C-alpha cells in the first residue's frame, strides 16, 4: 500500500466561488508545456509548466463551458454559455484579442500578475445560444445543441489557415431522441444541471487523425470492438464515430462520414443515430481502457473496452465477447461505484481514475479484477481505492512515466491546480475471495432484512389504514345515533315508513309490506349499517297455547347518502296454516354491526403480530355485536288489509280473493245440521242460522273534529272519519275522491265487512240537551272478521283519545252518574245471561242446542255494542 501513496505537487491557485467549484464547466487541457485552465468562470488561463507561471488570461463574454485544442493549425476553441463558440490562436498577437492594462488584474486572488486579454466579439466562430458542447475532429467541428424537444448534432467545416474565422457552412445535422423535457413552461430551453458529454472514437490505425486530435478528448478503439459496436459501414469507411452521453442517461453514437453525406442521401436522418445503452442517470464521462494482458512481443496496446460513467456511480463496460454460438458480439456489463462521480479519466492497465465529493479514487477494470455478471443482473459493486487526494472537479492523464507510474493533472474543488504522480508497481487493493464472499453474504442478509422490514411496514401501514377507516366509520355511526336519539318528536332525519298491498303470486293471495327507508339528514349510511324489519304475529284466539311468532328480516344498506331512499318488499302472510293472523306488529330498526366494521381492524395479520397489536383483540367487542336504533313501529290490523273490489275500476280489479276458510262458528253451525242434512257452504250456513253481526261505537263529534283538524275542509265529518280509519289502506285515494261515508270490503278470509260512519244525536246523555255524536258501525257475517275490524277501530280511537286529552279543555256536560248506573246494570244482566247459557249448553240434549247457541251469539253482539260514548 505504500507504493500507492501519491506525490502531489500544487502548481497554481485560481479564484473560485464560495463553497468551491462545481463539476461540469471547469476544464484543464495540456498542449506541450502549456496548460489551459478554465475554473468555471468567464476566464481561460494559460499556465507554463517549465516556468511555473501564468502567461496569459483570456476573458470571454460569458461562463466558459468547454475547451478544445486543435494541433494543426494550433487553435483554441472555447464554448461560452448562451453565446456560442469562440476560436482564437494562443498567440497573444492574434488580431482577435485586445490586451488590457493592469486594471483588470486580480492580485488578491492568488494569481500572479499577467496579461488579461479580452476576447473580441469578432472571434465568435459560431454564435448559437443553444450549444451545450462540441468537439473538433480534424477539419470538422461537431456541436451538440439543446433544441425545444430534442438534442441536435450539427457538423461544420472548420476555417482553413488564412481564411475568415467563420465556418464554411453546415455539412450535416441529425436529431437525437430524448426522454426528458428540455423546455420550460414558456417554451424556453431549461438550464441543464448536467452538461452532455461529446467525444470522438476512431478505429485503431488512423494515426494521422489520432495525432491531430491528441489532447482533444478523442481516443482510439480496437478494431474488433469498433466494428461490433458501430457496424460494418463505420469499419469499411474507417470513419470516426461521435459518442454522445446525455443528461438523461442515453449513450448514442453517430458515424461521422454518414453524417457528412446525410444531406445528399435519401432516407430518415434519424436512422443515422444508434442508441448503445441507457444508464438511467446523467452521463459524466466516456473513455476507453485496455483490460486484457498481452505478451511482451505483441505491440497492440489499443483500448479494448469502452467505459461510460454515470453521475450516481453506475459504470458501463463494453467489450468484445462471444455468444453461445461462438459469434463475436459486444458484451455489456454494468457495475456500481460509490457516487456521486464528479469527473473521471482512463489510464493504463485498465485503471479508471474518478473523483467523488470526498476524494480521488482508482478502480481496476482489467480482466480478473472485476466481478462477472450479465447486463440483466443487478450491477456488481466495484471496490475503489482511495488515493488520499482531495476531491477534484476535472481530471486528465498527463503521461505514463518511464518507471511505470502515471501523472495526473487535476483541479481541486478549492481551485488548486496540481499534479499527482502514482507509481504503477503497487497493486490496486481489492477484496479477497473470502472477504468478497463474506461481503456478498452480508449484502444478501441486508437485502433479506430490508425485504422483511418492508413487508412488515406494508402490513403495519395496511393495519393502520384499516383502523383509521374503522374510526371514521365509528365516528359517522356516532353522529347518526345522536341525531336519531335526539329527535324523538317531530319528523325524524332518518325514517322508515310501511305500506301494505295485496299480491297474487303462485295462485295465492299474499299481503306484502313495502318498507321505505329515507335519509333526510346530511350524513351517509355506509358499510356496517343494515335495516332490520321484525314481523310479530299475534297468537290465534282459538288456540291460546300457541305463542306469538316473530320473523326478522335483515337487509344490508350498502350506501344511503343524503336525500337517498331505499325500498324493500317483504311478505306478511298468510302463514303455513293458510291464515293471516291479525294484528301484525312491524318494527323497523337500524342495526350497526361493530364486528363487520371494527373486527377486521382489531384482528392482527400474521406478519404484523406484536406486543402493541396483541393488546387490541377482537374479543373486546360487546356480546350484542352492534347497536340498534329504533325507527318506527306499525300495527297492521284489519283496516290495513281490507280490499274493496267494488271501488276499483274495471281494468284494475283486485286479484282473486282467498276462498272462505274453516271458521269455528261455521264448524259449529255445520254440526247442527247433522249427517242427514244436505251439504252446504259456510255462506249458506251463515245466512240460514245467523243474522249479520254488528258492532257500533259512538264518538263525540267535538272530539273527532279536534282530532281531524284540517282533514275536515270541504267534506263532512262522517267522510273525514272514514278516511281517517282507512288512512293506511290502499283504497284511501278512491274513498277520498268519492267522499264516501260507507264502504263494503272483503276481509282476508273472504267474508264481507261493511263500514258505516254517520252523525247521530244522543238525547238521553246530555245535561243541557242532545249531544252530537258520530256512530261507527262494523257489520260482517263472520264473527272473526267483525271482531278483528272492531278491535282495529277501537285501537285507533284509544290512541286518538290519549293524544287529544291534553288539548281539549274538558268533556261536554253529561249525566255521568246516570250513564254509569245504566251501563253497570246492563253489563251485569248480560254477564248473568251468558253464564246461564253456558251452563245450559253443558246439560242440554246435544240434538237441539241451536236455540241456546243463537241466543249466546246475540248476547255477544250486545256486549260488542255498548251504549257508551267516547268523549
LINLINCOR-V534166 format. One record per backbone hydrogen bond with DSSP energy under -1.0 kcal/mol. NH is the residue of the N-H (numbers start at 1). CO is the residue of the C=O. E is the energy in kcal/mol with one decimal. If there is no record, write none. Layout:
BEGIN
nh = <NH;NH>
co = <CO;CO>
e = <E;E>
END
This chain:
BEGIN
nh = <4;5;7;9;11;12;14;20;21;27;29;31;34;35;36;37;38;44;45;46;47;48;49;52;53;55;56;57;58;59;60;64;65;66;68;70;71;75;75;76;77;78;79;80;81;83;84;85;86;87;88;94;97;98;100;104;105;117;118;119;120;123;124;125;126;128;131;132;133;135;137;140;141;142;143;144;145;146;147;151;152;153;154;155;156;157;158;163;166;168;171;172;174;176;184;187;190;197;199;201;202;204;206;207;210;211;212;213;216;219;221;222;226;227;228;229;230;231;235;236;237;239;241;242;243;244;245;246;249;251;252;253;254;256;259;260;261;265;271;272;273;274;276;277;279;283;284;285;287;289;298;304;305;306;307;308;309;310;311;313;315;316;317;318;319;321;323;326;329;331;333;335;336;337;341;342;345;347;352;353;354;355;356;360;361;362;363;365;367;369;380;382;385;387;393;396;398;404;406;407;408;409;410;411;412;413;415;417;418;419;420;421;422;436;437;438;439;440;441;442;443;444;445;446;447;448;449;450;451;452;453;454;455;456;457;458;459;460;461;462;463;464;465;466;467;468;469;470;471;472;473;474;475;476;477;478;479;480;481;482;483;484;485;486;495;497;499;501;503;508;510;511;512;513;514;515;516;517;518;519;520;525;529;530;531;532;533;534;535;536;537;538;546;549;551;553;555;557;560;563;564;566;568;570;572;575;578;584;585;586;587;588;589;590;591;592;593;594;597;598;602;603;614;616;620;621;625;627;629;631;632;634;636;641;642;643;647;652;667;668;669;670;671;685;686;687;688;689;690;693;695;697;699;700;701;704;705;706;707;708;709;711;712;713;715;720;721;722;723;724;725;726;727;729;732;735;736;737;738;740;743;745;746;747;750;753;754;755;756;757;758;760;762;767;771;773;774;775;776;777;778;779;780;786;787;788;789;790;791;792;793;794;795;796;797;798;799;800;801;802;803;804;808;815;816;819;820;821;822;823;824;825;826;827;828;829;830;831;832;833;834;835;836;837;838;839;840;841;842;843;844;848;853;854;855;856;857;858;859;860;861;862;863;864;868;870>
co = <1;2;421;419;417;417;415;17;413;38;36;34;31;47;29;45;27;58;37;56;35;53;33;48;48;46;46;115;44;117;42;41;79;79;77;75;212;70;73;88;68;86;66;84;63;80;80;126;78;123;76;91;94;118;116;101;102;57;98;59;96;120;121;85;85;83;128;144;144;142;140;137;156;135;154;133;152;130;150;176;145;174;143;172;141;169;139;160;164;157;155;155;153;151;188;184;182;245;243;241;219;221;203;205;206;207;208;209;213;200;202;303;222;223;224;225;226;227;231;232;233;234;201;254;199;252;197;250;246;277;244;274;242;240;255;256;257;261;268;269;270;253;251;251;249;246;309;309;307;305;295;289;289;318;287;316;285;314;282;310;335;308;333;306;331;329;327;323;321;319;317;315;380;313;311;355;353;351;363;345;361;343;359;389;354;385;352;350;291;366;334;336;362;360;411;409;407;401;422;399;420;396;418;394;416;391;412;12;410;9;408;7;406;432;433;434;435;436;437;438;439;440;441;442;443;444;445;446;447;448;449;450;451;452;453;454;455;456;457;458;459;460;461;462;463;464;465;466;467;468;469;470;471;472;473;474;475;476;477;478;479;480;481;482;518;516;514;512;510;505;503;573;501;570;499;568;497;566;495;564;493;560;526;591;555;589;553;587;551;585;549;583;543;537;535;533;531;529;525;519;561;517;515;513;511;579;575;636;536;634;534;632;532;629;530;627;528;625;593;594;598;599;610;613;617;618;622;592;590;588;588;586;584;637;638;746;644;649;663;664;665;666;667;681;682;683;684;685;686;780;778;776;774;870;772;700;701;702;703;704;705;708;709;710;712;716;717;718;719;720;721;722;724;726;729;731;732;733;734;735;755;753;643;751;747;745;779;743;777;741;775;773;771;813;762;760;699;758;697;756;695;754;693;782;783;784;785;786;787;788;789;790;791;792;793;794;795;796;797;798;799;800;804;765;814;815;816;817;818;819;820;821;822;823;824;825;826;827;828;829;830;831;832;833;834;835;836;837;838;839;840;845;849;850;851;852;853;854;855;856;857;858;859;860;866;698>
e = <-1.1;-1.2;-2.0;-2.8;-3.3;-1.4;-2.9;-1.9;-2.8;-2.1;-2.6;-3.1;-1.9;-3.0;-2.8;-2.9;-3.2;-2.3;-3.0;-3.0;-3.2;-2.7;-2.7;-1.4;-1.2;-2.7;-1.1;-2.2;-3.3;-3.4;-2.9;-2.7;-3.1;-1.1;-2.1;-2.2;-1.3;-1.3;-1.2;-3.2;-3.0;-2.8;-2.4;-2.7;-2.9;-1.8;-1.4;-1.9;-3.6;-2.4;-2.0;-1.9;-1.2;-1.9;-1.9;-1.1;-1.4;-3.9;-2.1;-2.6;-3.0;-2.2;-1.7;-1.9;-2.0;-1.4;-1.1;-2.7;-1.2;-2.3;-2.6;-2.0;-3.2;-2.7;-2.6;-2.4;-2.9;-2.8;-2.2;-1.1;-2.7;-3.1;-2.1;-2.7;-2.8;-1.3;-2.9;-2.3;-2.8;-1.6;-3.4;-1.2;-2.3;-3.7;-3.4;-1.5;-1.8;-2.8;-1.9;-2.7;-1.9;-1.9;-1.3;-1.9;-2.2;-2.5;-1.9;-2.0;-2.2;-2.0;-2.2;-2.8;-2.6;-2.8;-2.0;-2.3;-2.4;-1.7;-1.3;-3.1;-2.6;-1.8;-2.9;-3.0;-2.7;-2.7;-3.1;-2.5;-1.8;-2.6;-2.5;-2.0;-2.0;-2.6;-1.6;-1.6;-1.4;-1.1;-1.6;-1.8;-1.6;-2.1;-2.7;-1.2;-3.1;-1.5;-2.5;-1.3;-2.8;-2.1;-1.3;-1.3;-1.3;-2.4;-3.1;-2.1;-2.2;-2.7;-2.5;-1.4;-2.7;-2.8;-2.8;-2.5;-2.4;-2.9;-2.1;-1.5;-3.0;-4.0;-2.3;-2.6;-2.9;-2.7;-2.9;-3.2;-2.4;-2.8;-2.6;-2.9;-2.3;-2.2;-2.4;-1.9;-3.4;-1.9;-1.9;-3.4;-2.1;-2.5;-1.2;-2.9;-2.8;-2.9;-2.8;-1.9;-2.6;-2.0;-2.5;-2.3;-3.0;-3.1;-2.6;-1.7;-2.6;-1.8;-1.9;-3.5;-2.5;-2.6;-2.3;-2.0;-3.1;-3.4;-2.9;-2.8;-2.9;-2.8;-2.4;-2.5;-2.5;-2.3;-2.8;-2.8;-2.9;-2.8;-2.9;-2.8;-2.6;-2.5;-2.9;-2.8;-2.5;-2.5;-3.0;-2.6;-2.6;-3.0;-2.7;-2.2;-2.5;-2.8;-2.5;-2.4;-2.4;-2.5;-2.5;-2.5;-2.6;-2.3;-2.5;-2.6;-2.2;-2.1;-2.6;-2.4;-2.0;-2.4;-2.4;-2.2;-2.1;-1.8;-2.6;-1.7;-2.0;-1.9;-1.8;-2.1;-3.0;-1.1;-2.6;-2.5;-3.1;-3.3;-3.3;-3.2;-2.7;-3.3;-2.6;-2.6;-3.2;-2.1;-1.7;-1.9;-3.1;-2.9;-2.9;-2.8;-3.4;-2.7;-3.4;-1.1;-1.1;-1.1;-2.6;-3.0;-2.8;-2.6;-2.2;-2.6;-2.2;-2.7;-2.2;-3.0;-3.3;-1.8;-1.6;-3.0;-2.3;-3.3;-2.7;-3.0;-2.4;-2.9;-3.1;-2.7;-2.5;-1.1;-1.3;-3.2;-1.8;-1.2;-2.3;-1.2;-1.5;-1.6;-1.2;-1.7;-2.9;-2.8;-1.7;-2.9;-3.3;-1.1;-1.3;-2.0;-1.3;-1.6;-2.4;-2.4;-3.0;-2.4;-1.6;-1.9;-2.6;-2.2;-1.9;-2.5;-1.9;-2.4;-2.6;-2.0;-2.4;-3.2;-2.1;-2.0;-2.6;-2.0;-1.8;-3.0;-2.1;-2.0;-1.6;-1.5;-1.8;-2.3;-2.2;-2.0;-2.3;-1.9;-2.0;-1.9;-1.1;-1.3;-1.5;-2.2;-2.7;-2.4;-2.3;-1.6;-2.2;-3.3;-2.8;-3.3;-2.1;-2.7;-3.5;-2.7;-2.2;-2.4;-2.0;-2.3;-2.7;-2.0;-2.9;-3.1;-3.0;-3.2;-3.0;-3.0;-3.3;-2.3;-2.4;-2.7;-2.7;-2.4;-2.5;-2.8;-2.5;-1.8;-2.1;-2.5;-2.2;-1.7;-2.2;-2.5;-2.0;-2.0;-2.4;-2.1;-2.1;-2.2;-2.2;-2.8;-1.7;-2.0;-2.4;-2.1;-2.2;-2.3;-2.6;-2.3;-2.4;-2.3;-2.3;-1.9;-1.9;-2.3;-2.2;-1.8;-2.2;-2.1;-2.0;-2.4;-2.1;-1.9;-2.0;-2.0;-1.0;-1.0;-2.5;-1.2;-2.3;-2.3;-2.1;-2.3;-2.0;-1.7;-2.2;-2.0;-2.1;-1.9;-2.1;-1.6;-1.1;-2.7>
END
